[in-house]
Amino acid sequence: MTPREKLLNLRDELKKLFIERDDIIDGSLAALLSAQNVLLIGPPGTAKSMLADEICSRIEGTSYFQWLLTRFTTPEELFGAVSLKALEQDVYRRVTTHKLPEAHIAFLDEIFKANSSILNSTLSIINERRFHNGTEIVQVPLLTLFGASNELPEDDELTALYDRFLLRFVVDYIAEDYRFLRMLESRPPESRTRFSLAELQELQREVALLAIPDAIYRALGDIRRELGKKQIIASDRRYRQALGVIRAHAYLAGEDAVSDHSLAFLENVLWKEPSEKAEIRAVINEIVLGSEQEVQELLYQAREIEEYVKRQWDTEEERSQALIEGHTKLRNILSKVDHIIDRANESRRSSVRVEEMKNHIQEIQKNMLESL
C-alpha cells in the first residue's frame, strides 16, 4: 500500500470515528501535510484533544505533547525545567525531554490563557519552528500544533498568536440525533492504518509539488478583491500559506492538481470572526461556481420550455407554434451558455461542468426539432 493510499484510509477511519467532524478531519490532515497549525474553538467534550492524539498515534516515530494552559502555567511546564548541571557551568539551558520543543504534534488546550512569560517562546516555536534554549537556537521537529479554546482571544497581546493558526474551526456538540446515536453505539476500530514519519515526509513532498493552475491564482486574486470590498481582510502571508492548504486538500481529494473545488476550503482559512465565514463562502461560491450556477439556471429554463412544448395542445397549429417558440428560446439559451463558456475560457477556469450542462440543453433542443 502506498503512503497516499494509507493516508486516504486513515482519513476514512477518522471520519467513522469522529462523527460530524469531516471538515475538521480534512483540515487537520491538510495542516499536517502542509506543516500548518489548527485552531479549534468550542466547548469541552467535543473530541478536540482526542482527534490530535489519534492522528499522532497513527504516525510511527512521532512524539505528542498535550497541555492545559492557565494563567498560572509556568514555562517549565511547557519547555522543561532549567538544567541544574548546566547552571553549575554558568550556562542557562532547559531540559526539554518530553516537552513541547521535542514534539512532532502538540495540543495546547485553552491556548489563549498563555501568559507573557510563555507567549514569546510559543510564538517562536509556531512561527519559525525554533526554540531559544539559553544561548542556543534549536530547530524543533513540530509538524502541526493544535490549539483549542472555548472562545476567541480578546487581548490585543494575543493577536499574533491567533494569526499563526492558519486553519480555524468552530466545533460544537453533535447536532443530529441519529449521528449522536451512532456515536454512542460506535466501537473502537479493529485495525488502525499507520504510516511512518518518513512516509509522512514523502507525502509532504508530493503535496508541495502539486500543480496550481494559473486560473486558481486568478481566482484567489478575485476572492481577495471581493472580500476586501466587504472589509474581510487577510494578510498576504495568510494567502501565501493557504497555497499549501489547497494543495493538501486537493491531494486528499485524489486530484493531481488544485481545482476550483479546493478553493472552497479557504472558508476555514480567511475568517477572523466566525460570523464572516458565511460571507466568505458566498463570495467563493460566486467566483468559483458562478458560471456553473448561471448555466444551471439556464438548464432549468430549458427543461421548463421542454415541458411547456410537450403539453397537450388543442390543435396542431398551436403545437407547431409552441415548438417554434420553444426552439427560438432554446437557441437564445445556448447563445448565453456559449458566452459563459467563452468567459470561463478567457479566465482559464474549468468549463467541464458547464459543457456537460450545455450538452443536456442541446439534447433537449434536438428532441424538440425531431418532433417538428
ABEGO torsion letter per residue (X at the ends): XBAAAAAAAAAAAAAAABBGAAAAAAAAAAAAAAGBBBBBBEBBGAGAAAAAAAAAAABBGBBBBBBBBBAABBAAAAAEBBBAAAAAAGBBBBBABGBAAABABBBBBGAAABBAAAAAAAAAAAAAGBBBBEABBBBBABABBBBBBABBBABAAAAAAAAABABBBBBBBBABAAAAAAAAABBBBABBBBBBAAAAAAAAAAAAABBBBAAAAAAAAAAAAAAAAAGBBBBAAAAAAAAAAAAAAAAAAGBABBBAAAAAAAAAAABABAAAAAAAAAAAAAAAAAAAAAAAAAAAAAAAAAAAAABBBABAAAAAAAAAAAAAAAAAAAAAAAAAAAAAAAAGBBAAAAAAAAAAAAAAAAAAAAAX
